[in-house]
Amino acid sequence: MQSTDRSASEIDEANVPAGCKACGARQFGICSALKASQLAHFSTVTRRRKIAHGETISFEDDEVVDYANIVSGAVKLTKLLSDGRQQIVGLQFAPEFIGKPFSEKVSISVEAATDVEICVFPKTELENMLKQQPDFEHRLLEQTLIQLDDARAWMVTLGRKTAQEKVASFLLLLADHIGKPAPDNPTDSEFMLPLKRADIADFLGLTLETVSRQMTKLRKMGAIDIRKNLEVTVHDTDRLIAISGGD
């Protein structure tokens, strides 16, 4: 019986469209709940877009015409205040979903924090699939609740942690989502900062000077290394976790 199940699974995987097979986000994103035939249908209506760093993907209060899955890179979420200032309220990474299904207006602006690749779903197609496929709807709900838990945890970081703990928590967040093993030492994690230091300060509720000072302290402690103010290597994850307050 188990052998038959494996064979059916292998047959289904063989019929997955080539573009979906090559997608690094499919295994963990919402599309993991779709069968090959459903992916084949989606592949005829979706499109891949490459977004350059700094380019806006959607503006607050725009009409919703499509949604997207992040295939690679990171995006920042911002809210516009009444006096024209912007506040960074979150970051999203692959394979997270961008948008609020069944909404008429975009509730938050989305900007590419790095070079980003996204898979774009037309609004009507995605919402119809959610209605027709309970597993697909369940997977999106599951992912949304994980993001809600992450947002609540981040509220603790912003509201209760010290400046050093905030910066360490931010670096751990990036290492977890976009970090890659360092070529010369696979136990180290390397990544490019997706935000300028002024934006990091805005995101963490700190001053630019405080962020720079805490980065320097973490480097002198041996937890991280920084090159060209953008390239970060985490040398000691356990130590960084301890510094962050034990996330």
C-alpha positions as CSV (number, residue, x, y, z in Angstrom):
1,M,0.0,0.0,0.0
2,Q,2.8,2.4,0.9
3,S,4.6,1.5,-2.3
4,T,1.4,2.4,-4.3
5,D,1.2,5.8,-2.5
6,R,4.8,6.6,-3.4
7,S,4.3,5.7,-7.0
8,A,1.3,7.9,-7.2
9,S,3.3,10.7,-5.6
10,E,6.1,10.2,-8.0
11,I,3.8,10.2,-11.0
12,D,2.2,13.5,-9.8
13,E,5.6,15.1,-9.3
14,A,6.6,14.1,-12.9
15,N,3.6,16.1,-14.2
16,V,4.5,19.3,-12.4
17,P,5.3,22.1,-14.8
18,A,9.0,22.8,-15.3
19,G,8.8,26.3,-13.9
20,C,7.1,25.1,-10.7
21,K,9.7,22.3,-10.3
22,A,12.5,24.8,-10.5
23,C,10.8,27.2,-8.0
24,G,12.7,27.2,-4.7
25,A,9.6,28.5,-2.8
26,R,7.2,25.8,-3.9
27,Q,8.1,23.2,-1.3
28,F,7.3,25.5,1.6
29,G,5.0,28.0,0.2
30,I,1.2,27.9,-0.4
31,C,1.7,26.0,-3.7
32,S,2.9,23.0,-1.8
33,A,-0.8,22.2,-1.2
34,L,-1.6,22.0,-5.0
35,K,-1.5,18.9,-7.2
36,A,0.3,18.8,-10.5
37,S,-2.9,19.4,-12.5
38,Q,-3.7,22.5,-10.3
39,L,-0.1,23.8,-10.7
40,A,-0.4,23.2,-14.5
41,H,-3.5,25.4,-14.5
42,F,-1.9,28.1,-12.3
43,S,1.2,28.1,-14.5
44,T,-0.9,29.3,-17.5
45,V,-2.2,32.4,-15.6
46,T,0.7,33.3,-13.3
47,R,3.9,35.2,-14.3
48,R,7.3,35.7,-12.8
49,R,8.6,39.2,-12.1
50,K,12.0,40.3,-11.1
51,I,11.9,43.5,-9.0
52,A,15.0,45.7,-8.6
53,H,16.0,46.7,-5.1
54,G,14.1,49.9,-4.1
55,E,11.3,49.4,-6.6
56,T,7.7,49.5,-5.2
57,I,5.6,46.4,-5.8
58,S,2.3,47.9,-4.6
59,F,1.2,51.1,-3.0
60,E,-1.1,51.5,0.0
61,D,-4.7,52.1,-1.1
62,D,-4.1,50.8,-4.7
63,E,-6.9,48.6,-6.1
64,V,-6.0,44.9,-5.6
65,V,-5.6,43.2,-9.0
66,D,-3.2,40.4,-8.1
67,Y,-1.3,38.7,-5.3
68,A,2.2,37.3,-5.2
69,N,4.5,34.7,-3.6
70,I,8.1,35.7,-2.9
71,V,10.4,33.3,-4.7
72,S,13.7,34.9,-3.6
73,G,14.8,38.1,-1.8
74,A,13.2,40.2,0.8
75,V,10.5,43.0,0.8
76,K,9.7,45.7,3.3
77,L,6.2,46.7,4.4
78,T,5.5,50.4,5.1
79,K,2.6,52.5,6.3
80,L,2.3,56.2,5.3
81,L,1.5,58.5,8.1
82,S,-0.8,61.6,7.8
83,D,2.2,64.0,7.7
84,G,3.9,62.1,4.9
85,R,6.4,60.1,6.9
86,Q,6.8,56.4,6.3
87,Q,7.1,53.7,9.0
88,I,8.6,50.3,8.2
89,V,6.3,47.8,9.9
90,G,7.6,44.5,8.7
91,L,9.8,42.4,6.4
92,Q,8.8,39.4,4.3
93,F,10.9,36.7,2.8
94,A,10.6,33.7,0.5
95,P,8.3,31.8,0.4
96,E,5.8,34.2,2.1
97,F,2.6,35.4,0.4
98,I,2.1,39.1,-0.3
99,G,-1.4,40.5,0.0
100,K,-4.8,40.0,1.7
101,P,-7.1,37.7,-0.2
102,F,-10.6,39.0,-0.9
103,S,-9.6,42.6,-0.2
104,E,-10.5,45.4,-2.5
105,K,-7.7,47.8,-1.5
106,V,-4.0,47.3,-0.7
107,S,-3.6,48.0,3.0
108,I,0.1,48.4,3.1
109,S,2.9,49.5,0.7
110,V,5.3,46.8,-0.4
111,E,8.8,47.6,-1.6
112,A,11.7,45.4,-2.7
113,A,14.3,45.6,0.1
114,T,16.7,43.5,-2.1
115,D,16.5,42.3,-5.7
116,V,13.4,40.2,-5.6
117,E,11.7,37.6,-7.7
118,I,8.0,37.0,-7.2
119,C,5.3,34.8,-8.7
120,V,2.2,36.8,-9.4
121,F,-1.3,35.4,-9.2
122,P,-4.3,37.2,-10.7
123,K,-6.8,38.1,-8.0
124,T,-9.7,36.2,-9.4
125,E,-7.7,33.0,-10.1
126,L,-6.2,32.8,-6.7
127,E,-9.5,33.5,-4.9
128,N,-11.3,30.9,-6.9
129,M,-8.6,28.4,-6.1
130,L,-9.0,29.2,-2.4
131,K,-12.7,28.5,-2.6
132,Q,-12.3,25.3,-4.6
133,Q,-9.3,23.7,-2.8
134,P,-9.6,23.5,1.0
135,D,-6.0,22.3,1.3
136,F,-4.8,25.4,-0.5
137,E,-6.9,27.6,1.7
138,H,-5.6,25.8,4.8
139,R,-2.0,26.2,3.7
140,L,-2.4,30.0,3.2
141,L,-4.2,30.3,6.6
142,E,-1.3,28.3,8.2
143,Q,1.3,30.6,6.7
144,T,-0.7,33.7,7.7
145,L,-0.9,32.5,11.3
146,I,2.9,31.9,11.4
147,Q,3.4,35.4,10.2
148,L,1.0,36.7,12.9
149,D,3.0,34.8,15.5
150,D,6.2,36.3,14.2
151,A,4.7,39.8,14.3
152,R,3.6,39.3,17.9
153,A,7.1,38.1,18.8
154,W,8.5,41.2,17.1
155,M,6.3,43.4,19.2
156,V,8.1,42.0,22.3
157,T,11.4,42.8,20.7
158,L,10.4,46.4,20.0
159,G,8.6,47.0,23.2
160,R,10.8,45.2,25.8
161,K,14.3,44.6,24.6
162,T,17.4,46.7,25.0
163,A,19.1,48.3,22.0
164,Q,21.7,45.6,21.8
165,E,19.0,42.9,22.1
166,K,17.0,44.5,19.3
167,V,20.0,44.7,16.9
168,A,21.0,41.1,17.7
169,S,17.4,39.9,17.2
170,F,17.3,41.7,13.8
171,L,20.5,40.0,12.6
172,L,19.2,36.6,13.7
173,L,16.0,37.3,11.7
174,L,18.0,37.9,8.6
175,A,20.3,35.0,9.2
176,D,17.3,32.7,9.6
177,H,15.6,33.9,6.4
178,I,18.3,34.9,3.9
179,G,21.6,33.7,5.4
180,K,23.7,31.2,3.5
181,P,26.7,29.1,4.7
182,A,30.0,31.0,4.3
183,P,32.2,29.4,1.7
184,D,35.2,29.3,4.0
185,N,33.3,28.1,7.0
186,P,29.9,26.5,6.5
187,T,29.0,26.9,10.2
188,D,29.0,30.7,9.7
189,S,26.0,32.5,8.1
190,E,26.5,35.2,5.5
191,F,23.9,37.7,4.1
192,M,23.6,41.3,2.8
193,L,21.7,43.7,4.9
194,P,18.4,44.4,3.0
195,L,18.0,47.8,4.7
196,K,20.2,50.8,5.1
197,R,21.2,51.6,8.6
198,A,18.7,54.5,8.8
199,D,15.9,52.1,7.8
200,I,17.1,49.5,10.4
201,A,17.0,52.3,13.0
202,D,13.4,53.1,11.9
203,F,12.4,49.5,12.0
204,L,13.9,48.9,15.5
205,G,12.8,52.3,17.0
206,L,16.4,53.3,17.6
207,T,18.6,56.2,16.4
208,L,21.1,55.7,13.5
209,E,23.9,56.3,15.9
210,T,22.7,53.6,18.3
211,V,22.4,51.0,15.6
212,S,25.9,51.7,14.3
213,R,27.3,51.6,17.9
214,Q,25.6,48.2,18.6
215,M,26.8,46.7,15.3
216,T,30.3,47.7,16.3
217,K,30.0,46.2,19.8
218,L,28.7,42.9,18.3
219,R,31.7,42.9,15.9
220,K,34.2,43.5,18.7
221,M,32.5,40.7,20.8
222,G,33.3,38.3,17.9
223,A,29.6,37.4,17.2
224,I,29.6,39.0,13.8
225,D,31.8,40.5,11.1
226,I,30.7,43.4,8.9
227,R,32.3,44.4,5.5
228,K,31.5,47.5,3.6
229,N,28.7,48.3,6.1
230,L,26.4,45.8,4.2
231,E,28.0,42.3,4.2
232,V,27.4,40.5,7.5
233,T,28.8,37.2,8.7
234,V,27.4,35.6,11.8
235,H,30.3,33.7,13.4
236,D,28.6,32.6,16.6
237,T,24.9,32.0,16.4
238,D,24.5,30.7,19.9
239,R,26.2,33.8,21.3
240,L,24.0,36.1,19.2
241,I,20.9,34.3,20.4
242,A,22.1,34.8,24.0
243,I,22.8,38.5,23.3
244,S,19.3,38.9,21.8
245,G,17.6,37.7,25.0
246,G,17.3,34.1,24.0
247,D,14.9,34.1,21.1
